[in-house]
């Protein structure tokens, strides 16, 4: 099979700095990750297999998921399922890395120009309201303080809960990765499904990773029984996606995972999700969903670069999973964002972007 580069939107104007590669979540798109892009470094927002939207179809790009197809007739053709696997995505990401470092232009891209305006450097009204609300809470006595991490201070960072103070940033880590110094590296960031893809790539190709940032991600299900149950659940959901896509989007938007999102945020995400292709989305779930992922906890030791784990404070399940990963990673920071759930980068984009930017700048400074 001949692999094609994954579609992406990019900012290539900032030269010199280590590139940042962003991977979106299930039902998402590269546009969901634009808020996290760094205008001071080359940034690539990747479109994962199965998440092709009408935005790209309007550009009359060929779908990489169908053999010899174009967007006008691809609905009548059989999907190439071999694209919907972790191994296939790894190979496509490696090709993309080659293009990035050779300054080539991959096929089927949509250029996106980043600016201070569309990066929304100014705080939104919602961010301002959240700040005022949280400041009022900060003045009250804290009954439930976050437990101190049991992780040795000389090895890993303690977990930390952050509010809406955009000046918050990770504690500094003096550890430097001196291995594979001649290898071209990237800062890799993934959210949810994209986080699992990023983690799978990082354990397979750790020498290409300068830093790894995971937002609401997991290292997989530990037991075979759990994976089998999840595969069955994913297959059922895939059937629902193909049979009644509109209802699926309605139900997905109202999941408890996203309960802390504003109605405006939910409406915007719903509109974006409805642009997806049900058949391809279902294939992504069955091909590289959580049930298909081999547990990576024993392989986390392969990753020697510093990792930043971000979770929403209201997302208890993923907070717990982040702490488990932190215990097994050589060098990891776990930050939780107050008053957010599974998508903190959507709910508080300014805060999360600033945290990530500070983190990446620090990693660059200690490894230069």
Order of alpha helices (4+ residues) and beta strands (2+ residues): beta-beta-beta-alpha-alpha-alpha-beta-beta-alpha-beta-alpha-alpha-alpha-alpha-beta-alpha-beta-alpha-alpha
